[in-house]
Structure formats: C-alpha cells, structure tokens
Amino acid sequence: MAGATCQEYPSSVIPVRVPCTGRVDVKHIIKAFRDGADAVMVVGCLEGNCNYQFGNIEARKRVEQARELLSQLGIDGERVEMFNIASNQGWRFAEAAREMASRVSRLGPVFEGRA
C-alpha cells in the first residue's frame, strides 16, 4: 500500500499482514503489546467495502474491546486504533502511521524501563 507508492512512514511501524482485519482478535492485539509493541494500529478496508462483508466492522468492535481491556490493565486505550483505508490510499496509511508514532512519542513506552 504505502510502500508501493513510495510513501514514507516511521520505521518503528511494523506491518503484519492478515487476509482481512476481521481475522484480528483481541488476543492478537494483546500479544503485540506483550511482544513489545507500544501501540497497535489495525488498518482495514473502508466500511461498506469489505470483501468478506463485515470483517472491518468486526475488527472495529475488537479494537474497542481491546481498548477497554487495556484500560482495565492500566494501559491507555489510546494505544490501539482502527483506521479504514482503501488499498489505493497509501498516503493515508503513511499519515495514520505517523499519527500513531506521534501518539507513542507523546504517551511514552507502555512499560517503563523496557527499550
């Protein structure tokens, strides 16, 4: 998406491809934090444009569930965000990645003392 159009985004953003954001579960988001992520952005198709009908809608629900769970654990739910971006909008992906990197800079690391 962003790479194909030579859009630059922070190197701290590590894309993990899935067939559909509907496959992203709360446990995947929590695992990302457990594995060292300071934020998770889920990027799905535009609403109403999902190849699997409701995958992006389900993903948004799971992102909200993950936010609530993280908040209960004392982790700012703002660290998880869902973006709906069309495959031909690489510039929007790059913009969203920069927004999340900026958010992480503002919030700091999830766990102090971890590099």
PEMOJO-V905456 format. One record per helix or strand. SS is the DSSP state (H for helix, E for strand). FROM is the first residue (numbers start at 1). LEN is the number of residues. If there is no record, write none. Layout:
BEGIN
ss;from;len
SS;FROM;LEN
SS;FROM;LEN
END
This chain:
BEGIN
ss;from;len
H;21;3
H;26;9
E;40;5
H;55;18
H;77;3
E;80;5
H;90;18
END
